Amino acid sequence: MQHLTALGELEIGNCSEPCSLEGIQGLTALKKLTIENLPKLQGLPQQ
């Protein structure tokens, strides 16, 4: 995700596989983050 620094909105959802949002802190222009139905989400970055 480190190359998506201009991304303003991100929607992630409906995934039954284990996933991580590692690297999301590099999305410096992100204004809206929508997370839905990720039962195996392994956590969010602290910073």
Residue frames as qw, qx, qy, qz and C-alpha x, y, z in Angstrom:
[[0.000, 0.882, 0.470, 0.000, 0.00, 0.00, 0.00],
 [0.430, -0.571, 0.026, 0.699, 2.99, 2.33, 0.29],
 [0.251, 0.050, 0.496, 0.830, 2.60, 3.46, -3.33],
 [0.087, -0.662, -0.656, -0.353, -1.00, 4.65, -2.85],
 [0.292, -0.260, -0.383, 0.837, -0.17, 7.82, -0.91],
 [0.185, -0.020, -0.164, -0.969, -2.73, 9.95, -2.83],
 [0.321, -0.368, -0.840, -0.237, -5.62, 7.55, -2.13],
 [0.235, -0.308, 0.202, -0.900, -8.44, 9.46, -0.43],
 [0.764, -0.136, 0.219, -0.592, -10.99, 6.70, 0.22],
 [0.246, 0.261, -0.932, -0.060, -10.65, 2.96, 0.83],
 [0.803, -0.148, 0.136, -0.560, -13.37, 0.34, 1.25],
 [0.224, 0.286, -0.931, 0.025, -12.48, -3.18, 2.35],
 [0.637, -0.097, 0.430, -0.632, -15.03, -5.88, 3.03],
 [0.921, 0.157, 0.076, -0.347, -16.56, -9.30, 2.64],
 [0.503, 0.518, -0.686, 0.082, -13.38, -11.31, 2.95],
 [0.891, -0.408, -0.010, -0.200, -13.37, -14.54, 4.94],
 [0.820, 0.220, -0.297, 0.438, -9.61, -15.07, 4.62],
 [0.554, -0.632, -0.145, 0.522, -7.17, -13.82, 7.29],
 [0.423, 0.709, 0.119, 0.551, -6.03, -10.31, 6.42],
 [0.489, -0.507, -0.198, 0.681, -3.98, -7.48, 7.82],
 [0.248, 0.943, 0.187, 0.121, -3.99, -3.75, 7.15],
 [0.642, -0.450, 0.164, 0.599, -0.23, -3.50, 7.57],
 [0.391, 0.088, 0.372, 0.837, 1.09, -0.46, 5.73],
 [0.022, 0.796, 0.560, 0.227, -2.15, 1.51, 5.93],
 [0.342, -0.793, -0.130, 0.486, -0.40, 4.23, 7.94],
 [0.391, -0.174, 0.427, 0.796, 1.44, 5.16, 4.72],
 [0.134, 0.624, 0.630, 0.442, -1.84, 6.32, 3.15],
 [0.253, -0.241, -0.287, 0.892, -1.26, 9.92, 4.18],
 [0.232, -0.052, -0.242, -0.941, -4.13, 11.42, 2.12],
 [0.284, -0.340, -0.887, -0.129, -6.74, 8.91, 3.35],
 [0.285, -0.231, 0.161, -0.916, -9.88, 10.72, 4.53],
 [0.799, -0.099, 0.131, -0.579, -12.35, 7.81, 4.69],
 [0.155, 0.258, -0.954, -0.005, -11.78, 4.17, 5.60],
 [0.796, -0.102, 0.045, -0.595, -14.67, 1.70, 5.52],
 [0.115, 0.255, -0.958, 0.066, -14.17, -1.80, 6.92],
 [0.756, -0.053, 0.128, -0.639, -17.07, -4.26, 6.78],
 [0.974, 0.029, 0.083, -0.210, -17.43, -7.99, 7.36],
 [0.489, 0.567, -0.633, 0.198, -13.81, -8.98, 7.94],
 [0.845, -0.493, -0.048, -0.201, -14.20, -11.70, 10.58],
 [0.905, -0.143, -0.032, 0.400, -10.51, -12.67, 10.44],
 [0.214, 0.877, -0.163, 0.399, -9.01, -9.17, 10.52],
 [0.803, -0.136, -0.372, 0.445, -5.75, -9.55, 12.44],
 [0.411, -0.651, -0.231, 0.595, -5.60, -6.01, 13.80],
 [0.298, 0.919, 0.119, 0.230, -4.99, -2.40, 12.88],
 [0.571, 0.288, -0.283, 0.715, -1.69, -0.54, 13.09],
 [0.398, -0.633, -0.440, 0.498, -1.20, 1.51, 16.25],
 [0.142, -0.596, 0.067, 0.788, 0.11, 4.59, 14.42]]
